[in-house]
Amino acid sequence: MNFHIDSIRSDEYPAIAALIHDSLVNWYESRLGQGARFGDRADPFLIFPEVYETLDPGEGIVARDAHTGELLGVCFVHPRETHHAVGIVATSSLAGGRGVARALMEETLRRAAAARKPTRLVSSLLNLDSYSLYTKLGFVPQSIFQDLLLTIPPDGLGIPAPPNIDSIRPARPDEAARLADFEASLQSLRRERDYRFFLENAVGNWKVWVSEAADGSIKGVLVVSLNPAMQMLGPGATTDEETALAMVWQALDELRGSTYVLLVPASASTLVSTLYRWGARNIELHVSQVHGESPAGSGIVFPTFLPESA
Ligand SMILES: CC(C)(COP(=O)(O)OP(=O)(O)OC[C@H]1O[C@@H](n2cnc3c(N)ncnc32)[C@H](O)[C@@H]1OP(=O)(O)O)[C@@H](O)C(=O)NCCC(=O)NCCS
């Protein structure tokens, strides 16, 4: 297949949204019979180019048919202090299996190599095409995450608040650097730009929660996407499972009457079993993957797809 790699034009966000929707619906329907998960409209997927091109202007990459100029694939790069993050990666359903995603990923890896940084992403464990794509390119799987779906009844979870709930408060607008430092103290990654973006709250709709110890040190951060097109908790990081649980409870308590997804480390067994008791259902599994050197972290992390983080 003859195609070339290019940047995203500002007039093609609707075409990008349509491509992402088409690739997800077709892949999940043909392999798992779950295409309906992504709805029948492409416009909610505008959130990807809108958020990503605001967050990292010019870092979206597309593959175009060399003759017609038609979009065949897209992916987004998020260069950060310690690493490059990548996501979402999608190939048009008519162009699958012909090297489009590989070419896009090779371009992302060239950029990371030029910056001398590792590349991080989160990939579905139900999707062997993407798992294989990344591991064939040298990515190494790290931690498994359970995608847990929770419906919060209109009158709340009906579960008493966990201990330490009083330590949780909304983040202040000037806290981006502090939140990034906190996450960097646990994980081998720092991404102040993401926290600044959430706190500025100009595109998308975000709320950022912080857990603070009595001595003023941060014990956790959890971002909530309030955009109806992406009802997810995360990204987030906490020092321990107890803090994670309190933060999730606090976030969910403000989301009564809605359904949310969060990615929880499968190894956080207390957190997972408690969320099961709260009614959580597994809908997918993901694995974080790293290309290049990146030491293992500590604490609890909640990855997301917007922006992709691991
Ligand atoms: C995942 C996706 C991006 C792959 O795109 P694609 O353009 O078809 O992928 P490519 O043809 O470039 O590459 C696929 C690679 O995986 C390999 N592969 C696929 N399934 C494999 C398997 N079961 N075992 C080993 N290798 C496998 C292919 O051989 C190819 O490797 P190669 O380049 O070394 O030959 C595409 O299926 C898609 O858009 N899916 C829906 C959206 C999605 O789920 N995105 C990923 C989010 S994590």
The ligand as an SDF file (V2000), in Angstrom:
LIG
                    3D

 48 50  0  0  0  0  0  0  0  0999 V2000
   -4.2830   -2.0600   16.1720 C   0  0  0  0  0  0  0  0  0  0  0  0
   -4.2640   -1.3910   14.8110 C   0  0  0  0  0  0  0  0  0  0  0  0
   -3.8460    0.0710   15.0040 C   0  0  0  0  0  0  0  0  0  0  0  0
   -3.2180   -2.0990   13.9310 C   0  0  0  0  0  0  0  0  0  0  0  0
   -3.1210   -1.3710   12.7080 O   0  0  0  0  0  0  0  0  0  0  0  0
   -2.6020   -2.0140   11.3400 P   0  0  0  0  0  0  0  0  0  0  0  0
   -2.3470   -0.8820   10.4040 O   0  0  0  0  0  0  0  0  0  0  0  0
   -3.5440   -3.0690   10.9050 O   0  0  0  0  0  0  0  0  0  0  0  0
   -1.2340   -2.6840   11.8060 O   0  0  0  0  0  0  0  0  0  0  0  0
    0.0530   -3.0060   10.9120 P   0  0  0  0  0  0  0  0  0  0  0  0
   -0.4130   -3.7070    9.6680 O   0  0  0  0  0  0  0  0  0  0  0  0
    0.8860   -1.7970   10.6940 O   0  0  0  0  0  0  0  0  0  0  0  0
    0.9120   -3.9340   11.8820 O   0  0  0  0  0  0  0  0  0  0  0  0
    0.4160   -4.9680   12.6080 C   0  0  0  0  0  0  0  0  0  0  0  0
    1.6290   -5.7720   13.0360 C   0  0  0  0  0  0  0  0  0  0  0  0
    1.2080   -6.6890   14.0300 O   0  0  0  0  0  0  0  0  0  0  0  0
    1.4880   -8.0150   13.5600 C   0  0  0  0  0  0  0  0  0  0  0  0
    0.4960   -8.8930   14.1390 N   0  0  0  0  0  0  0  0  0  0  0  0
   -0.8590   -8.7490   14.1660 C   0  0  0  0  0  0  0  0  0  0  0  0
   -1.4000   -9.7710   14.8410 N   0  0  0  0  0  0  0  0  0  0  0  0
   -0.3610  -10.5470   15.2540 C   0  0  0  0  0  0  0  0  0  0  0  0
   -0.2600  -11.7270   16.0230 C   0  0  0  0  0  0  0  0  0  0  0  0
   -1.3700  -12.3310   16.4870 N   0  0  0  0  0  0  0  0  0  0  0  0
    0.9550  -12.2190   16.3070 N   0  0  0  0  0  0  0  0  0  0  0  0
    2.0770  -11.6220   15.8310 C   0  0  0  0  0  0  0  0  0  0  0  0
    2.0530  -10.5040   15.0920 N   0  0  0  0  0  0  0  0  0  0  0  0
    0.8350   -9.9890   14.8140 C   0  0  0  0  0  0  0  0  0  0  0  0
    1.4460   -7.9070   12.0590 C   0  0  0  0  0  0  0  0  0  0  0  0
    2.1290   -8.9730   11.4400 O   0  0  0  0  0  0  0  0  0  0  0  0
    2.1910   -6.5890   11.8780 C   0  0  0  0  0  0  0  0  0  0  0  0
    3.5670   -6.7690   12.1400 O   0  0  0  0  0  0  0  0  0  0  0  0
    4.6820   -6.5400   11.0030 P   0  0  0  0  0  0  0  0  0  0  0  0
    4.6430   -5.0790   10.6380 O   0  0  0  0  0  0  0  0  0  0  0  0
    5.9720   -6.9020   11.6630 O   0  0  0  0  0  0  0  0  0  0  0  0
    4.2950   -7.4330    9.8710 O   0  0  0  0  0  0  0  0  0  0  0  0
   -5.6400   -1.5000   14.1050 C   0  0  0  0  0  0  0  0  0  0  0  0
   -6.0810   -2.8380   14.1480 O   0  0  0  0  0  0  0  0  0  0  0  0
   -6.7200   -0.6430   14.6890 C   0  0  0  0  0  0  0  0  0  0  0  0
   -6.8500    0.5240   14.3390 O   0  0  0  0  0  0  0  0  0  0  0  0
   -7.5410   -1.1820   15.6270 N   0  0  0  0  0  0  0  0  0  0  0  0
   -8.6410   -0.4520   16.2220 C   0  0  0  0  0  0  0  0  0  0  0  0
   -8.1590    0.6830   17.1040 C   0  0  0  0  0  0  0  0  0  0  0  0
   -7.3070    0.1620   18.2340 C   0  0  0  0  0  0  0  0  0  0  0  0
   -7.6820   -0.7670   18.9040 O   0  0  0  0  0  0  0  0  0  0  0  0
   -6.1520    0.8110   18.4440 N   0  0  0  0  0  0  0  0  0  0  0  0
   -5.1830    0.3810   19.4450 C   0  0  0  0  0  0  0  0  0  0  0  0
   -5.4660    0.9900   20.7710 C   0  0  0  0  0  0  0  0  0  0  0  0
   -4.4330    0.2240   22.0370 S   0  0  0  0  0  0  0  0  0  0  0  0
  1  2  1  0
  2  3  1  0
  2  4  1  0
  2 36  1  0
  4  5  1  0
  5  6  1  0
  6  7  2  0
  6  8  1  0
  6  9  1  0
  9 10  1  0
 10 11  2  0
 10 12  1  0
 10 13  1  0
 13 14  1  0
 14 15  1  0
 15 16  1  0
 15 30  1  0
 16 17  1  0
 17 18  1  0
 17 28  1  0
 18 19  1  0
 18 27  1  0
 19 20  2  0
 20 21  1  0
 21 22  1  0
 21 27  2  0
 22 23  1  0
 22 24  2  0
 24 25  1  0
 25 26  2  0
 26 27  1  0
 28 29  1  0
 28 30  1  0
 30 31  1  0
 31 32  1  0
 32 33  2  0
 32 34  1  0
 32 35  1  0
 36 37  1  0
 36 38  1  0
 38 39  2  0
 38 40  1  0
 40 41  1  0
 41 42  1  0
 42 43  1  0
 43 44  2  0
 43 45  1  0
 45 46  1  0
 46 47  1  0
 47 48  1  0
M  END
$$$$
